[in-house]
């Protein structure tokens, strides 16, 4: 870990905690503040620490809880369970272990897919509002799709490029593959220190597990489930994000009454807008949660 990364980590506020899932995996989490709970689920290969600006900036009004999913960050790294459905069950276990109710649940990137799977399996149990941050409904395109289907899905892989990416992640060049993949997810204005810190937090997950999870994540199509969501929902995207903003507009259009916010490039509008544009992001979250 570089000196800059150590400094960034030291800035993360919140008390540490741990819960154990029903299959014996210990999940690490950070918690700050009191009031209405906001449970934050990071994206693929990302960590609770990356919500440092929310743990600090929202904890004066809310109970903010950010979790390291299995294999991620400081949580256990078992050899099993790297599927979105298992991660959704882990969230269910965590909500019950902490006895949370009326939860405002925020998912960044893959975290949104975890929320969609949670809703599919458990319905709105113990949930209040959904905050869906920059996740397309289907990551890998079907060659038979129309151009409209491809745009609305937000797909960034085709079958060949998906296999090339996961094989590169699982292979000897996994670290360098990660640096390139994650490095493209910030705006040109992002500091080298922030970029390095984001990449290093991603690398806390073993690359072979990251590849397994990315495959499952990238081959699950949520387009049939999203229109069935009934809870109040906020959808956030970035104008220059790796996740095409048009897909975020499509998601918002499918959910009755959903609110859509698109961050422009000068506002930090790439995949990590909650870091680059954290002040505006926190204002939007607070306004939505109420």
C-alpha angles and dihedrals in degrees: 000000000000124000089252091052092049089051091049091050091050089058092062110109129201140078119277122237141168137213129184122227124224090261094053103261118141113224120201120213141176122222134187136168134005138257129059108015121244111189112199122203116192126221130255112319091352132122146230090247090067088072089064093124091053094045087054102032101043103033092087087072107020144037100251118197122181119187135203105221119222111294091016132103114327097345125107116283106215124177092244143051103055096146130106091239092056091048089052089053089049089056089049090051091049095049090052095043091054091039092232121174134181088021122189099213121201123192124187115205106315087015087072090055088052089054091049090051091047090053090048093053104032106018117215092329109159092345128123109175136001124226109193112191120195105319123140118219094238125017101192121057126225112229088225094060124111118241089255092055091049093051095046092047092053091219115181097177135055118203093268097047091046093057091044090053098047092045090051091049092051093045135074092283094055095117095049091045088055093049091055096042097047094035090066092058098078130071123255088256094061114113120247088237093057092044092050092047093051091050094047092050088052091053092061085084114079108251095231090057090044090054093049092050095044090055093052091043093049096049099051117097115207099178094106094050102045096071089055094061111116103176121098106272138197118199118197127188140161127240093225097028124138083240104071109245091223089069090056090053088051092051091050091048091055096054114073111245095358118162118228125205122180117190114216119227093257088054092057092269102173127096096295099050089139086067103033095038098026098143094057091038092055091048091053093048093048092048091050098044092044 
